Amino acid sequence: MRAKKLSTLIILLFAAATVSAATRLVPAQYPNIQAAIDDCNDGDVVIVAPGTYTGPGNRDIDFRGKAITVQSIDPNDTSIVAQTIIDCNGGPSNYHRGFDFHTGEDANAILAGFTIINGYADQGAGIRITAGRRGEPQTGPVKCRILNCIITRNTGAHDGGGVWILASSPTITNCTMTDNKSDYGGAICCYESDAVITNCIFGGNSVRYNGGAIYSYRGNLSLANATVTENSAQFQGGALCCYYSGKPTITNSILYSNTAPRGPEIALDPYYRDPSLLNLTVSYSNICGGLSTVWNQRGAVIHWGPGNIDAEPCFVDANSGDYHLKSGGWRWDAQRKTWIWDAVTSRCIDAGDPDAPLRNEPLFVPVDPTGYWGANLRINMGAYGGTAEASIPPHGWAVRTDYNNDGIANFADFGEWARNQGYTFAESVSDSNSSPAFNFARFALLADNWLSQTTWFQTPEQATSPNPPDGSVGIRLDPVLSWEAGAGATSHNVYFGTSDPPTFQASTTATTFAPGYLSKNTTYYWRIDEVNSFGKTAGPVWIFTTGTGGGGR
């Protein structure tokens, strides 16, 4: 009898394990998304076909605390995401949102690959993430993951036009949030939360008060590889407003062309609390206007870390929502699905944290397998940094160990590294006075790259790798000349003409030069002299002959 009961138990456990891995299809098997979720067990996957979903069961969708994945048929295909639409059809007298996480969902609760539109709610018109709804028992922080979603044209009557987060720690990755609006946090409003936001785009969001794109209240917001542009606040923080307390961090991001009367890019307001309780850290990011666009009336602590720049990001077409970075090396064309190049290169390319992994950034592209036209050394700033669509700069654009992003590796970078990357503190909860320890792994990385790239009080090396290559014929009539900078060069003198030696044309910090429209079937001579504070190094004279027009690279 005991053996029979044991066999029955084993069969039941096996059946339960089999059931827990089900795939549930909408609308093929279930009339709406909520019905599919209600039938799920932990580990199940709900797959939703392209289409527009609205009405009961397809809005106010509740995960009910389950560790499940709800996704489109391919969350990595932007065209599929754009076609799989949750239309909340909400309004001022008809509150509805897309999804609701409020039952302690953990990181195994995943929402991926949807477009959420027309939500209208007090808080979180697109998605609400909270440790418990008003009048219900608190279930603990929600740690769900939101991946590859488009959240647009939603309205929060008070907080979080796109997403509202309360006492939770969600991860939001590779999402685009545009044209959402509310009073606080046009795209995202975080209360007492530690949200981790990576590779996201925020554009055209707006608020009546604070935080055009993001508002964080008493939280440790992490913003990495974000592109935040053209958002607006009528009071504080066009891109970001941090309030009361917390330790928000921004790294490898672009905050550009946001607007607000106080802090067009960032506003900090400890609200008469101890200002040391609000600590903002910004590093390796492109902040429009630099510190001048950070409003800090009450003295919150700002750690303006290494590598921050203030430069035109050179988006491909911000008006059309294409925030890829232009490059004279290689740049992904999202419309034609191919790699192309531009006449200019964004300073945000290869300007992220030198110690950050490249993650999925390509080292080369299929049409240039040897990397002849460009080399990838560092992670990019912005939403495509660390992804397979990261732009690749032309040779000589970046220096691997340029820790302060001034275009050259020298003793200043060694000092920057020692201050910010050279030491780590012992991770001891019990010992708040733990001493810093030398970071040998990071020192080895620095030593491996620094010596060969550092200028030791000497003139620069010659420029190399001319494009067009020396002796080329049949070159197009509107070429963009490019070259690989010599080690130690801080600027480049360009000589160009139809005679040898060519005549001086310009001094530039870029490694590209457009000579204008050229004559057909004509031989041209050009030379690059490399310059730094210690002198000048003349380069060889290169030649090429134009064709009859058009042509390739």
Phi and psi in degrees as a GROMACS rama.xvg file:
@    title "Ramachandran Plot"
@    xaxis  label "Phi"
@    yaxis  label "Psi"
@TYPE xy
-62.191  -41.1016  ARG-2
-63.8585  -37.5263  ALA-3
-65.3001  -42.8946  LYS-4
-63.8575  -39.043  LYS-5
-64.2814  -41.252  LEU-6
-63.9465  -40.5703  SER-7
-62.6687  -41.8471  THR-8
-62.7484  -43.3249  LEU-9
-61.0751  -42.7573  ILE-10
-62.6515  -42.1295  ILE-11
-65.1639  -41.7831  LEU-12
-64.8059  -40.4344  LEU-13
-64.1138  -40.7632  PHE-14
-64.0613  -40.2931  ALA-15
-64.7099  -41.3052  ALA-16
-64.1626  -37.504  ALA-17
-65.778  -43.6453  THR-18
-62.636  -36.2944  VAL-19
-67.9728  -8.29883  SER-20
-112.393  29.2138  ALA-21
-76.4631  150.142  ALA-22
-108.857  128.424  THR-23
-120.433  125.564  ARG-24
-103.584  134.154  LEU-25
-120.903  127.667  VAL-26
-96.7511  9.25436  PRO-27
-60.8954  -38.4616  ALA-28
-111.056  -26.0374  GLN-29
-129.435  142.595  TYR-30
-71.2225  -22.0631  PRO-31
-153.499  171.028  ASN-32
-69.5039  -40.41  ILE-33
-62.2784  -38.5082  GLN-34
-61.5361  -39.1496  ALA-35
-67.0895  -42.3384  ALA-36
-62.9229  -42.6955  ILE-37
-60.5583  -26.16  ASP-38
-91.6946  -0.125621  ASP-39
-83.8846  152.851  CYS-40
-112.69  164.216  ASN-41
-53.27  135.915  ASP-42
95.1213  -11.5016  GLY-43
-73.1522  160.888  ASP-44
-126.204  126.851  VAL-45
-101.533  121.354  VAL-46
-112.978  124.603  ILE-47
-109.231  126.433  VAL-48
-72.6325  157.04  ALA-49
-56.2181  146.421  PRO-50
151.523  175.227  GLY-51
-105.806  123.662  THR-52
-114.392  127.8  TYR-53
-149.543  173.313  THR-54
81.1281  179.231  GLY-55
-53.8637  133.736  PRO-56
89.7715  -16.0899  GLY-57
-121.127  14.6389  ASN-58
-150.49  164.805  ARG-59
52.5459  40.119  ASP-60
-76.5054  129.253  ILE-61
-114.954  122.373  ASP-62
-70.941  -17.7823  PHE-63
56.7363  33.6948  ARG-64
76.4855  8.41692  GLY-65
-85.7063  145.368  LYS-66
-89.4121  76.9269  ALA-67
-130.788  165.695  ILE-68
-111.547  129.123  THR-69
-117.532  119.943  VAL-70
-147.042  163.314  GLN-71
-76.4885  179.148  SER-72
-69.9333  -23.3697  ILE-73
-153.575  91.8728  ASP-74
-63.9884  -16.464  PRO-75
-88.5077  -5.20844  ASN-76
-100.472  109.869  ASP-77
-61.6001  -30.2889  THR-78
-70.3266  -35.9961  SER-79
-67.331  -42.5397  ILE-80
-59.6228  -42.4446  VAL-81
-67.413  -22.7988  ALA-82
-95.3581  -6.79348  GLN-83
-107.602  94.1378  THR-84
-113.674  129.387  ILE-85
-100.314  106.059  ILE-86
-98.1967  103.379  ASP-87
-69.6357  -24.0779  CYS-88
50.6091  43.2593  ASN-89
-92.5158  169.742  GLY-90
-163.816  175.995  GLY-91
-55.9561  -30.0343  PRO-92
-111.246  15.4717  SER-93
-148.989  72.4691  ASN-94
-70.1535  126.092  TYR-95
-152.569  144.191  HIS-96
-125.545  176.529  ARG-97
-78.2158  -62.9955  GLY-98
-132.442  152.674  PHE-99
-134.607  114.002  ASP-100
-109.707  115.324  PHE-101
-150.13  13.3314  HIS-102
-124.48  40.1634  THR-103
67.7852  27.5632  GLY-104
-56.4664  138.031  GLU-105
-97.9777  -169.318  ASP-106
-68.7436  -7.88036  ALA-107
-87.7141  0.160531  ASN-108
-93.2722  110.197  ALA-109
-123.987  130.448  ILE-110
-115.403  124.564  LEU-111
-145.637  129.537  ALA-112
85.1012  36.0791  GLY-113
-120.24  155.722  PHE-114
-105.99  124.556  THR-115
-114.896  120.875  ILE-116
-132.85  159.463  ILE-117
59.7774  31.2608  ASN-118
-79.0012  150.107  GLY-119
-147.319  118.805  TYR-120
-159.696  164.425  ALA-121
-56.2474  -49.4819  ASP-122
-139.071  129.462  GLN-123
68.8946  71.1062  GLY-124
-73.8881  -25.118  ALA-125
-91.462  -55.1978  GLY-126
-140.73  134.838  ILE-127
-111.956  131.371  ARG-128
-128.998  111.72  ILE-129
-146.632  150.074  THR-130
-71.8899  -3.23396  ALA-131
163.778  139.982  GLY-132
-79.9133  156.634  ARG-133
-55.6397  131.089  ARG-134
85.726  -0.400894  GLY-135
-115.171  157.058  GLU-136
-60.7855  142.646  PRO-137
-73.1448  130.883  GLN-138
-101.999  -1.96363  THR-139
97.6407  164.936  GLY-140
-62.54  137.974  PRO-141
-83.9181  134.427  VAL-142
-123.415  32.8601  LYS-143
-63.95  167.5  CYS-144
-120.557  129.806  ARG-145
-112.671  118.085  ILE-146
-127.326  138.377  LEU-147
53.5792  42.9325  ASN-148
-110.275  153.584  CYS-149
-110.524  121.731  ILE-150
-121.164  107.838  ILE-151
-144.982  147.587  THR-152
59.093  44.7981  ARG-153
-111.727  154.351  ASN-154
-129.443  120.751  THR-155
-94.7768  120.702  GLY-156
-60.4201  -27.0381  ALA-157
-130.703  -64.874  HIS-158
-125.315  135.281  ASP-159
68.4535  81.3658  GLY-160
-61.4691  -40.3286  GLY-161
-91.7711  -56.0508  GLY-162
-137.994  136.77  VAL-163
-118.532  130.984  TRP-164
-126.899  125.072  ILE-165
-127.309  122.716  LEU-166
49.4337  43.6536  ALA-167
-140.684  171.87  SER-168
-135.476  63.3984  SER-169
-76.4861  163.2  PRO-170
-114.929  124.898  THR-171
-120.125  117.432  ILE-172
-131.642  135.677  THR-173
56.281  42.3373  ASN-174
-109.81  153.246  CYS-175
-117.405  124.094  THR-176
-124.225  113.198  MET-177
-135.121  146.662  THR-178
56.8888  33.2996  ASP-179
-94.9242  156.561  ASN-180
-148.448  154.491  LYS-181
-169.318  -169.539  SER-182
-81.8539  -41.7349  ASP-183
-132.655  126.913  TYR-184
70.051  82.8059  GLY-185
-58.1028  -43.9825  GLY-186
-95.6156  -48.7166  ALA-187
-136.945  133.952  ILE-188
-123.245  120.091  CYS-189
-113.279  125.158  CYS-190
-115.696  120.597  TYR-191
49.0559  44.7106  GLU-192
-131.107  156.527  SER-193
-116.223  65.6423  ASP-194
-73.5244  142.328  ALA-195
-113.65  114.131  VAL-196
-118.658  120.83  ILE-197
-135.429  138.247  THR-198
54.5149  44.0994  ASN-199
-113.169  153.803  CYS-200
-113.063  131.763  ILE-201
-124.936  116.859  PHE-202
-143.967  133.911  GLY-203
71.3929  16.8027  GLY-204
-83.0801  155.165  ASN-205
-149.42  154.174  SER-206
-139.182  158.157  VAL-207
-78.4658  -24.1122  ARG-208
-123.873  -90.3698  TYR-209
-122.827  141.225  ASN-210
80.458  74.4085  GLY-211
-53.4547  -44.3495  GLY-212
-100.164  -50.1255  ALA-213
-136.161  137.625  ILE-214
-124.267  128.745  TYR-215
-125.664  122.913  SER-216
-117.561  116.373  TYR-217
51.3827  54.7466  ARG-218
-146.746  164.191  GLY-219
-107.283  67.4448  ASN-220
-64.1623  137.216  LEU-221
-118.481  118.423  SER-222
-120.12  112.591  LEU-223
-130.333  138.285  ALA-224
47.8384  50.7387  ASN-225
-104.988  151.927  ALA-226
-117.255  116.084  THR-227
-124.895  108.27  VAL-228
-148.476  146.714  THR-229
60.7023  31.4281  GLU-230
-96.6751  160.339  ASN-231
-146.124  145.941  SER-232
-128.917  141.669  ALA-233
-81.2675  -8.16575  GLN-234
-129.665  -72.5631  PHE-235
-130.432  140.113  GLN-236
71.7202  82.3306  GLY-237
-61.0199  -39.5817  GLY-238
-96.3556  -49.6351  ALA-239
-144.948  135.271  LEU-240
-125.489  124.223  CYS-241
-111.662  129.83  CYS-242
-127.278  141.24  TYR-243
79.5795  -71.6389  TYR-244
-160.526  174.094  SER-245
129.209  173.873  GLY-246
-129.045  67.8445  LYS-247
-69.3766  147.268  PRO-248
-130.927  142.634  THR-249
-128.493  126.63  ILE-250
-144.401  147.167  THR-251
53.6966  33.8696  ASN-252
-119.093  165.068  SER-253
-121.388  117.348  ILE-254
-116.686  108.957  LEU-255
-147.349  135.301  TYR-256
61.7108  34.8743  SER-257
-92.8291  159.506  ASN-258
-136.27  144.131  THR-259
-171.246  149.031  ALA-260
-59.8033  -36.4789  PRO-261
-118.912  111.067  ARG-262
72.2425  75.1662  GLY-263
-53.4224  -34.4302  PRO-264
-100.948  -50.959  GLU-265
-137.945  139.746  ILE-266
-127.935  136.194  ALA-267
-120.662  130.966  LEU-268
-144.925  98.5253  ASP-269
-74.8896  -5.09782  PRO-270
52.1949  60.4581  TYR-271
64.2163  8.14805  TYR-272
-81.6829  177.411  ARG-273
-59.8427  113.509  ASP-274
-61.8241  -21.3351  PRO-275
-69.2714  -11.975  SER-276
-78.2161  -11.385  LEU-277
-113.574  109.431  LEU-278
-122.288  114.13  ASN-279
-104.798  131.813  LEU-280
-117.669  126.102  THR-281
-126.151  125.546  VAL-282
-145.588  149.454  SER-283
45.1187  50.6756  TYR-284
-133.621  152.867  SER-285
-97.5089  103.533  ASN-286
-109.189  114.423  ILE-287
-58.9782  120.095  CYS-288
83.9548  -3.77248  GLY-289
59.8034  -144.382  GLY-290
-64.0164  -20.1532  LEU-291
-66.9861  -18.3593  SER-292
-101.99  12.5443  THR-293
-104.84  117.51  VAL-294
-92.1484  125.572  TRP-295
-143.554  67.1885  ASN-296
-64.6235  -36.9736  GLN-297
-105.843  17.5453  ARG-298
78.8391  34.7413  GLY-299
-62.4925  159.897  ALA-300
-84.5172  126.97  VAL-301
-117.053  121.443  ILE-302
-99.6086  93.2758  HIS-303
-84.1743  91.835  TRP-304
-73.7561  -173.316  GLY-305
-72.7139  157.39  PRO-306
79.8655  4.76304  GLY-307
-74.543  141.998  ASN-308
-132.013  168.595  ILE-309
-134.309  97.2162  ASP-310
-148.669  150.173  ALA-311
-57.1381  121.957  GLU-312
-72.067  -17.8944  PRO-313
60.5457  55.608  CYS-314
-67.086  151.706  PHE-315
-63.5965  -51.4506  VAL-316
-161.513  85.2479  ASP-317
-62.1115  -33.2482  ALA-318
-63.455  -28.1421  ASN-319
-101.242  5.86333  SER-320
81.3572  18.726  GLY-321
-100.527  103.571  ASP-322
-103.455  19.7444  TYR-323
-62.1287  154.074  HIS-324
-97.3371  130.318  LEU-325
-64.1283  145.595  LYS-326
-150.648  140.529  SER-327
-79.9624  -5.47104  GLY-328
-90.0643  -89.4512  GLY-329
-141.02  141.434  TRP-330
-141.407  136.068  ARG-331
-74.0707  126.379  TRP-332
-93.401  105.59  ASP-333
-68.7434  -22.7478  ALA-334
-79.1826  -48.2331  GLN-335
-91.8427  -5.52283  ARG-336
57.4848  51.0939  LYS-337
-153.023  168.765  THR-338
-95.2226  130.377  TRP-339
-132.665  -172.968  ILE-340
-138.478  162.792  TRP-341
-122.402  171.493  ASP-342
-81.4886  -14.542  ALA-343
-128.011  162.564  VAL-344
-128.346  129.86  THR-345
-69.5445  138.147  SER-346
-69.8781  -10.4886  ARG-347
-79.5099  -11.4455  CYS-348
-79.1871  133.104  ILE-349
55.6845  34.8262  ASP-350
-119.478  5.56699  ALA-351
-76.9177  -175.862  GLY-352
-54.6115  118.637  ASP-353
-60.0991  -24.7369  PRO-354
-91.4666  -4.41079  ASP-355
-76.9458  142.018  ALA-356
-66.8969  150.996  PRO-357
-68.7661  -18.5584  LEU-358
54.8935  -114.764  ARG-359
-98.8058  10.367  ASN-360
-64.6635  135.794  GLU-361
-73.6515  141.507  PRO-362
-81.3422  -26.997  LEU-363
-154.891  171.38  PHE-364
-117.278  158.056  VAL-365
-56.7594  -33.7771  PRO-366
-80.4981  -6.13822  VAL-367
-141.041  65.0255  ASP-368
-64.2585  -20.8736  PRO-369
-93.5869  -1.96787  THR-370
69.292  30.4747  GLY-371
-63.7821  -36.905  TYR-372
-92.5712  -8.1859  TRP-373
-176.79  154.371  GLY-374
-133.016  139.513  ALA-375
-101.784  115.88  ASN-376
-109.31  -35.6357  LEU-377
-137.031  161.001  ARG-378
-67.2673  145.647  ILE-379
-81.5259  157.902  ASN-380
-77.5718  160.33  MET-381
93.2432  176.922  GLY-382
-66.0192  -22.817  ALA-383
-96.6148  -0.685638  TYR-384
-63.6719  133.572  GLY-385
82.4367  3.39155  GLY-386
-112.387  171.343  THR-387
-70.2445  -10.6674  ALA-388
-105.476  17.644  GLU-389
-68.9798  134.807  ALA-390
-67.6987  148.906  SER-391
-111.478  127.607  ILE-392
-80.0448  162.047  PRO-393
-68.1224  163.025  PRO-394
-57.4659  140.74  HIS-395
82.4227  3.93765  GLY-396
-72.9841  -38.5013  TRP-397
-130.085  158.817  ALA-398
-115.641  127.372  VAL-399
-55.7561  -39.2798  ARG-400
-106.539  26.543  THR-401
-82.715  81.4946  ASP-402
-70.0804  -22.9351  TYR-403
-105.791  9.14025  ASN-404
55.2297  41.7148  ASN-405
-102.08  5.8599  ASP-406
93.2615  0.611777  GLY-407
-148.513  146.452  ILE-408
-99.202  124.639  ALA-409
-157.013  -163.095  ASN-410
-62.6188  -28.8017  PHE-411
-61.0625  -36.9159  ALA-412
-71.2417  -36.4635  ASP-413
-61.3297  -41.9808  PHE-414
-64.5337  -41.3801  GLY-415
-62.5989  -42.628  GLU-416
-63.279  -44.3333  TRP-417
-62.6121  -37.4321  ALA-418
-73.016  -37.1481  ARG-419
-113.246  -26.6117  ASN-420
-119.877  -13.1624  GLN-421
-75.8166  -23.0284  GLY-422
-130.962  148.451  TYR-423
-128.205  153.932  THR-424
-93.6751  144.158  PHE-425
-58.3752  131.67  ALA-426
-85.9855  73.2031  GLU-427
-117.024  115.486  SER-428
-66.2413  -33.5681  VAL-429
-81.0948  -21.6464  SER-430
-113.42  93.7661  ASP-431
-73.0832  -13.3148  SER-432
-106.2  26.009  ASN-433
-61.3821  142.523  SER-434
-83.5694  150.552  SER-435
-68.6023  144.28  PRO-436
-114.761  140.048  ALA-437
-64.7295  133.034  PHE-438
-91.8639  91.3746  ASN-439
-66.0722  -33.596  PHE-440
-64.0135  -44.2188  ALA-441
-70.6977  -33.2187  ARG-442
-64.8817  -39.1389  PHE-443
-62.5687  -39.5789  ALA-444
-64.0217  -43.5876  LEU-445
-62.5938  -47.2873  LEU-446
-62.6282  -34.9702  ALA-447
-65.2505  -31.1209  ASP-448
-105.982  -30.0101  ASN-449
-70.965  -45.383  TRP-450
-60.2763  -40.4007  LEU-451
-76.3646  -13.667  SER-452
-114.922  1.05195  GLN-453
-93.3976  138.783  THR-454
-85.3884  115.6  THR-455
-103.145  68.1135  TRP-456
52.5961  50.1876  PHE-457
-142.483  160.469  GLN-458
-68.5973  157.428  THR-459
-72.4922  163.989  PRO-460
-79.6261  167.685  GLU-461
-68.0732  151.615  GLN-462
-68.868  149.038  ALA-463
-137.163  -178.302  THR-464
52.8555  59.3392  SER-465
-67.4064  146.145  PRO-466
-135.12  112.392  ASN-467
-68.1618  150.117  PRO-468
-60.3726  151.533  PRO-469
-57.6521  129.649  ASP-470
86.743  5.02922  GLY-471
-66.7758  149.474  SER-472
-127.633  161.278  VAL-473
71.629  27.1671  GLY-474
-75.0182  144.039  ILE-475
-59.9444  161.239  ARG-476
-83.2438  -8.88632  LEU-477
-126.135  56.2056  ASP-478
-73.5293  157.595  PRO-479
-112.831  112.952  VAL-480
-74.5701  141.247  LEU-481
-145.088  161.93  SER-482
-157.285  165.794  TRP-483
-95.8609  124.281  GLU-484
-64.2577  143.938  ALA-485
-71.9479  146.89  GLY-486
-55.7422  130.502  ALA-487
91.2899  -4.84465  GLY-488
-76.3729  136.044  ALA-489
-109.134  -18.1619  THR-490
-152.834  172.492  SER-491
-138.5  127.547  HIS-492
-93.0326  125.021  ASN-493
-103.275  127.858  VAL-494
-118.959  135.377  TYR-495
-156.583  142.823  PHE-496
170.514  -175.305  GLY-497
-97.0693  7.6698  THR-498
-131.88  162.116  SER-499
-116.513  119.795  ASP-500
-79.0493  150.076  PRO-501
-71.9982  163.98  PRO-502
-95.5349  152.918  THR-503
-64.9876  136.786  PHE-504
-117.246  -45.2744  GLN-505
-167.326  159.265  ALA-506
-111.855  130.451  SER-507
-142.743  153.976  THR-508
-93.2769  -11.2344  THR-509
-82.143  164.027  ALA-510
-107.457  31.9121  THR-511
-137.44  154.54  THR-512
-152.084  129.045  PHE-513
-103.268  109.335  ALA-514
-78.5135  -4.42842  PRO-515
96.8102  -169.381  GLY-516
-80.9824  126.613  TYR-517
-102.067  167.608  LEU-518
-80.7594  153.205  SER-519
-71.7674  148.143  LYS-520
48.5845  46.4816  ASN-521
-125.402  141.115  THR-522
-91.1627  131.876  THR-523
-120.792  147.521  TYR-524
-116.737  140.425  TYR-525
-149.802  154.451  TRP-526
-147.629  147.338  ARG-527
-119.92  120.352  ILE-528
-99.3816  125.905  ASP-529
-88.4043  138.544  GLU-530
-129.784  140.841  VAL-531
-145.752  -173.242  ASN-532
-68.1425  -11.8656  SER-533
-100.882  -4.62224  PHE-534
147.418  -163.345  GLY-535
-132.315  142.956  LYS-536
-121.873  116.494  THR-537
-72.8602  142.076  ALA-538
-98.519  172.121  GLY-539
-72.6848  159.287  PRO-540
-88.0639  125.67  VAL-541
-105.848  154.243  TRP-542
-132.347  154.23  ILE-543
-152.7  160.141  PHE-544
-123.388  131.387  THR-545
-74.5301  162.195  THR-546
-99.7058  -144.383  GLY-547
-101.542  2.31907  THR-548
133.58  166.023  GLY-549
63.4494  -135.178  GLY-550
98.6133  171.914  GLY-551
-97.8006  -151.475  GLY-552
